[in-house]
């Protein structure tokens, strides 16, 4: 019984990390991975992203990740998005669309 309780506690603890990430770390993702080029004000960076919908941003991010989208800065973006999970890309697109 003690082993079951320990395993259950570990599973609950690990699953809470996923929920915490999904709920609140998109701003930090943006700051860490995007702000350097896109700027703190996404209307004024190298490639303005302000005003784009979450669906459009996600489509572009996924395209960079699989190599089907991009032009001039494709290599830079590919290197950034390949570090991120699909969940992180969605969270990032949702966040960036609100800026």
Backbone as JSON Lines, residues from 0, in Angstrom:
{"i":0,"aa":"X","n":[0.83,-1.2,0.0],"ca":[0.0,0.0,0.0],"c":[0.87,1.26,0.0]}
{"i":1,"aa":"X","n":[1.96,1.2,0.74],"ca":[2.85,2.35,0.83],"c":[3.44,2.68,-0.55]}
{"i":2,"aa":"X","n":[3.81,1.64,-1.33],"ca":[4.36,1.85,-2.67],"c":[3.32,2.5,-3.59]}
{"i":3,"aa":"X","n":[2.1,2.07,-3.49],"ca":[1.02,2.63,-4.31],"c":[0.84,4.11,-3.98]}
{"i":4,"aa":"X","n":[0.88,4.44,-2.72],"ca":[0.74,5.83,-2.29],"c":[1.9,6.69,-2.8]}
{"i":5,"aa":"X","n":[3.11,6.15,-2.76],"ca":[4.28,6.88,-3.24],"c":[4.18,7.12,-4.75]}
{"i":6,"aa":"X","n":[3.82,6.07,-5.49],"ca":[3.68,6.2,-6.95],"c":[2.56,7.2,-7.28]}
{"i":7,"aa":"X","n":[1.44,7.1,-6.59],"ca":[0.33,8.02,-6.82],"c":[0.77,9.47,-6.55]}
{"i":8,"aa":"X","n":[1.49,9.68,-5.48],"ca":[1.97,11.03,-5.13],"c":[2.92,11.56,-6.21]}
{"i":9,"aa":"X","n":[3.8,10.7,-6.69],"ca":[4.75,11.12,-7.73],"c":[4.02,11.49,-9.02]}
{"i":10,"aa":"X","n":[3.04,10.69,-9.39],"ca":[2.26,10.99,-10.61],"c":[1.52,12.31,-10.46]}
{"i":11,"aa":"X","n":[0.91,12.53,-9.33],"ca":[0.18,13.78,-9.11],"c":[1.11,14.98,-9.14]}
{"i":12,"aa":"X","n":[2.28,14.84,-8.56],"ca":[3.25,15.92,-8.54],"c":[3.71,16.26,-9.96]}
{"i":13,"aa":"X","n":[4.05,15.24,-10.73],"ca":[4.51,15.46,-12.1],"c":[3.41,16.04,-12.97]}
{"i":14,"aa":"X","n":[2.2,15.59,-12.8],"ca":[1.12,16.13,-13.63],"c":[0.81,17.57,-13.26]}
{"i":15,"aa":"X","n":[1.04,17.96,-12.04],"ca":[0.8,19.36,-11.66],"c":[1.79,20.29,-12.35]}
{"i":16,"aa":"X","n":[3.0,19.82,-12.65],"ca":[3.96,20.65,-13.37],"c":[3.44,20.96,-14.77]}
{"i":17,"aa":"X","n":[2.84,19.99,-15.43],"ca":[2.28,20.21,-16.76],"c":[1.17,21.24,-16.73]}
{"i":18,"aa":"X","n":[0.31,21.16,-15.74],"ca":[-0.79,22.12,-15.61],"c":[-0.23,23.51,-15.33]}
{"i":19,"aa":"X","n":[0.75,23.61,-14.47],"ca":[1.34,24.91,-14.15],"c":[1.95,25.53,-15.39]}
{"i":20,"aa":"X","n":[2.62,24.72,-16.2],"ca":[3.21,25.27,-17.42],"c":[2.12,25.76,-18.35]}
{"i":21,"aa":"X","n":[1.11,24.92,-18.56],"ca":[0.06,25.27,-19.51],"c":[-0.65,26.54,-19.1]}
{"i":22,"aa":"X","n":[-0.78,26.76,-17.81],"ca":[-1.52,27.92,-17.34],"c":[-0.72,29.21,-17.35]}
{"i":23,"aa":"X","n":[0.61,29.15,-17.22],"ca":[1.22,30.43,-16.99],"c":[2.61,30.74,-17.49]}
{"i":24,"aa":"X","n":[3.23,29.94,-18.3],"ca":[4.59,30.28,-18.61],"c":[4.8,30.81,-20.03]}
{"i":25,"aa":"X","n":[3.74,31.12,-20.73],"ca":[3.87,31.62,-22.09],"c":[4.6,32.97,-22.14]}
{"i":26,"aa":"X","n":[4.36,33.82,-21.17],"ca":[5.05,35.11,-21.14],"c":[6.55,34.91,-21.01]}
{"i":27,"aa":"X","n":[6.95,33.96,-20.19],"ca":[8.37,33.66,-20.03],"c":[8.95,33.05,-21.31]}
{"i":28,"aa":"X","n":[8.18,32.19,-21.97],"ca":[8.61,31.64,-23.26],"c":[8.85,32.76,-24.26]}
{"i":29,"aa":"X","n":[7.92,33.7,-24.33],"ca":[8.07,34.82,-25.26],"c":[9.32,35.63,-24.94]}
{"i":30,"aa":"X","n":[9.5,35.92,-23.67],"ca":[10.65,36.71,-23.25],"c":[11.96,35.99,-23.58]}
{"i":31,"aa":"X","n":[11.99,34.69,-23.35],"ca":[13.2,33.91,-23.55],"c":[13.5,33.64,-25.02]}
{"i":32,"aa":"X","n":[12.49,33.3,-25.81],"ca":[12.71,32.84,-27.18],"c":[12.36,33.84,-28.27]}
{"i":33,"aa":"X","n":[11.57,34.84,-27.97],"ca":[11.04,35.71,-29.04],"c":[11.43,37.18,-28.91]}
{"i":34,"aa":"X","n":[11.47,37.65,-27.69],"ca":[11.63,39.08,-27.45],"c":[12.92,39.65,-28.02]}
{"i":35,"aa":"X","n":[13.97,38.86,-28.09],"ca":[15.24,39.35,-28.61],"c":[15.12,39.9,-30.02]}
{"i":36,"aa":"X","n":[14.33,39.25,-30.86],"ca":[14.15,39.71,-32.25],"c":[12.84,40.48,-32.44]}
{"i":37,"aa":"X","n":[11.77,39.99,-31.81],"ca":[10.46,40.6,-32.03],"c":[10.21,41.79,-31.13]}
{"i":38,"aa":"X","n":[11.04,41.98,-30.12],"ca":[10.92,43.14,-29.24],"c":[9.92,42.95,-28.13]}
{"i":39,"aa":"X","n":[10.08,43.74,-27.08],"ca":[9.13,43.71,-25.96],"c":[7.77,44.2,-26.43]}
{"i":40,"aa":"X","n":[7.78,45.13,-27.38],"ca":[6.55,45.58,-28.04],"c":[6.55,44.91,-29.41]}
{"i":41,"aa":"X","n":[5.76,43.85,-29.59],"ca":[5.82,43.08,-30.82],"c":[5.36,43.83,-32.07]}
{"i":42,"aa":"X","n":[5.07,45.1,-31.96],"ca":[4.75,45.89,-33.15],"c":[6.01,46.52,-33.73]}
{"i":43,"aa":"X","n":[7.11,46.45,-32.98],"ca":[8.28,47.21,-33.41],"c":[9.54,46.38,-33.63]}
{"i":44,"aa":"X","n":[9.47,45.07,-33.48],"ca":[10.64,44.24,-33.64],"c":[11.02,44.03,-35.1]}
{"i":45,"aa":"X","n":[11.97,43.16,-35.33],"ca":[12.44,42.85,-36.68],"c":[11.27,42.41,-37.57]}
{"i":46,"aa":"X","n":[10.48,41.51,-37.08],"ca":[9.28,41.06,-37.78],"c":[8.1,41.28,-36.85]}
{"i":47,"aa":"X","n":[7.34,42.33,-37.05],"ca":[6.2,42.59,-36.16],"c":[5.2,41.43,-36.16]}
{"i":48,"aa":"X","n":[4.79,41.01,-34.99],"ca":[3.81,39.93,-34.88],"c":[2.5,40.42,-34.25]}
{"i":49,"aa":"X","n":[2.49,41.66,-33.84],"ca":[1.3,42.22,-33.21],"c":[0.12,42.2,-34.18]}
{"i":50,"aa":"X","n":[-1.04,41.85,-33.65],"ca":[-2.26,41.86,-34.44],"c":[-2.56,40.56,-35.18]}
{"i":51,"aa":"X","n":[-1.69,39.58,-35.07],"ca":[-1.93,38.3,-35.74],"c":[-2.73,37.39,-34.82]}
{"i":52,"aa":"X","n":[-3.58,36.57,-35.4],"ca":[-4.39,35.66,-34.6],"c":[-3.54,34.51,-34.1]}
{"i":53,"aa":"X","n":[-4.01,33.87,-33.04],"ca":[-3.31,32.71,-32.49],"c":[-3.21,31.61,-33.54]}
{"i":54,"aa":"X","n":[-4.27,31.41,-34.31],"ca":[-4.25,30.36,-35.34],"c":[-3.2,30.64,-36.41]}
{"i":55,"aa":"X","n":[-3.09,31.89,-36.85],"ca":[-2.08,32.25,-37.85],"c":[-0.67,32.1,-37.29]}
{"i":56,"aa":"X","n":[-0.46,32.55,-36.07],"ca":[0.86,32.43,-35.45],"c":[1.24,30.96,-35.28]}
{"i":57,"aa":"X","n":[0.3,30.14,-34.82],"ca":[0.58,28.73,-34.63],"c":[0.91,28.05,-35.96]}
{"i":58,"aa":"X","n":[0.17,28.38,-36.99],"ca":[0.44,27.8,-38.31],"c":[1.86,28.15,-38.78]}
{"i":59,"aa":"X","n":[2.27,29.38,-38.56],"ca":[3.62,29.81,-38.95],"c":[4.67,29.09,-38.1]}
{"i":60,"aa":"X","n":[4.45,29.03,-36.79],"ca":[5.4,28.36,-35.91],"c":[5.56,26.88,-36.29]}
{"i":61,"aa":"X","n":[4.43,26.23,-36.55],"ca":[4.49,24.82,-36.95],"c":[5.18,24.68,-38.3]}
{"i":62,"aa":"X","n":[4.97,25.63,-39.2],"ca":[5.64,25.61,-40.5],"c":[7.14,25.78,-40.38]}
{"i":63,"aa":"X","n":[7.55,26.66,-39.49],"ca":[8.99,26.81,-39.24],"c":[9.56,25.5,-38.69]}
{"i":64,"aa":"X","n":[8.8,24.88,-37.79],"ca":[9.29,23.66,-37.14],"c":[9.44,22.51,-38.14]}
{"i":65,"aa":"X","n":[8.47,22.38,-39.07],"ca":[8.56,21.27,-40.02],"c":[9.24,21.67,-41.34]}
{"i":66,"aa":"X","n":[9.65,22.93,-41.44],"ca":[10.4,23.38,-42.61],"c":[9.56,23.82,-43.79]}
{"i":67,"aa":"X","n":[8.24,23.88,-43.62],"ca":[7.37,24.23,-44.75],"c":[7.06,25.72,-44.85]}
{"i":68,"aa":"X","n":[7.57,26.53,-43.93],"ca":[7.28,27.95,-43.94],"c":[8.56,28.72,-43.67]}
{"i":69,"aa":"X","n":[8.63,29.9,-44.22],"ca":[9.74,30.78,-43.89],"c":[10.46,31.3,-45.11]}
{"i":70,"aa":"X","n":[11.14,32.36,-44.9],"ca":[11.9,32.99,-45.98],"c":[13.25,33.39,-45.43]}
{"i":71,"aa":"X","n":[13.47,34.68,-45.37],"ca":[14.75,35.26,-44.97],"c":[15.27,34.74,-43.63]}
{"i":72,"aa":"X","n":[14.43,34.68,-42.66],"ca":[14.87,34.32,-41.3],"c":[14.51,32.89,-40.94]}
{"i":73,"aa":"X","n":[14.29,32.08,-41.95],"ca":[13.84,30.71,-41.72],"c":[14.79,29.93,-40.8]}
{"i":74,"aa":"X","n":[16.06,30.02,-41.04],"ca":[17.02,29.25,-40.26],"c":[16.99,29.65,-38.79]}
{"i":75,"aa":"X","n":[16.9,30.93,-38.52],"ca":[16.84,31.41,-37.13],"c":[15.59,30.87,-36.45]}
{"i":76,"aa":"X","n":[14.45,31.01,-37.12],"ca":[13.19,30.56,-36.53],"c":[13.16,29.04,-36.36]}
{"i":77,"aa":"X","n":[13.67,28.31,-37.34],"ca":[13.7,26.85,-37.21],"c":[14.48,26.44,-35.96]}
{"i":78,"aa":"X","n":[15.61,27.07,-35.74],"ca":[16.42,26.73,-34.57],"c":[15.72,27.05,-33.26]}
{"i":79,"aa":"X","n":[14.9,28.09,-33.26],"ca":[14.17,28.46,-32.04],"c":[13.02,27.48,-31.8]}
{"i":80,"aa":"X","n":[12.18,27.27,-32.81],"ca":[10.98,26.46,-32.58],"c":[11.26,24.98,-32.42]}
{"i":81,"aa":"X","n":[12.36,24.5,-32.95],"ca":[12.68,23.07,-32.78],"c":[12.99,22.73,-31.32]}
{"i":82,"aa":"X","n":[13.27,23.73,-30.52],"ca":[13.52,23.52,-29.09],"c":[12.23,23.39,-28.3]}
{"i":83,"aa":"X","n":[11.1,23.75,-28.91],"ca":[9.82,23.84,-28.19],"c":[8.89,22.69,-28.55]}
{"i":84,"aa":"X","n":[8.12,22.26,-27.57],"ca":[7.12,21.22,-27.8],"c":[5.92,21.82,-28.52]}
{"i":85,"aa":"X","n":[5.05,20.95,-29.02],"ca":[3.82,21.41,-29.67],"c":[2.96,22.19,-28.68]}
{"i":86,"aa":"X","n":[2.93,21.74,-27.43],"ca":[2.15,22.44,-26.4],"c":[2.72,23.83,-26.15]}
{"i":87,"aa":"X","n":[4.03,23.94,-26.13],"ca":[4.66,25.25,-25.92],"c":[4.39,26.17,-27.11]}
{"i":88,"aa":"X","n":[4.42,25.64,-28.33],"ca":[4.13,26.47,-29.5],"c":[2.71,27.02,-29.43]}
{"i":89,"aa":"X","n":[1.76,26.17,-29.05],"ca":[0.36,26.62,-28.95],"c":[0.23,27.69,-27.86]}
{"i":90,"aa":"X","n":[0.84,27.45,-26.74],"ca":[0.79,28.4,-25.64],"c":[1.41,29.75,-26.06]}
{"i":91,"aa":"X","n":[2.52,29.67,-26.75],"ca":[3.21,30.87,-27.23],"c":[2.37,31.63,-28.24]}
{"i":92,"aa":"X","n":[1.75,30.91,-29.18],"ca":[0.89,31.56,-30.17],"c":[-0.31,32.23,-29.5]}
{"i":93,"aa":"X","n":[-0.91,31.55,-28.55],"ca":[-2.05,32.13,-27.82],"c":[-1.63,33.41,-27.11]}
{"i":94,"aa":"X","n":[-0.49,33.36,-26.44],"ca":[0.0,34.53,-25.71],"c":[0.33,35.68,-26.66]}
{"i":95,"aa":"X","n":[1.11,35.38,-27.7],"ca":[1.56,36.44,-28.62],"c":[0.38,37.11,-29.33]}
{"i":96,"aa":"X","n":[-0.69,36.38,-29.54],"ca":[-1.85,36.98,-30.22],"c":[-2.55,38.01,-29.36]}
{"i":97,"aa":"X","n":[-2.26,38.03,-28.06],"ca":[-2.91,38.99,-27.16],"c":[-2.09,40.27,-26.97]}
{"i":98,"aa":"X","n":[-0.89,40.3,-27.53],"ca":[0.0,41.45,-27.32],"c":[-0.38,42.63,-28.2]}
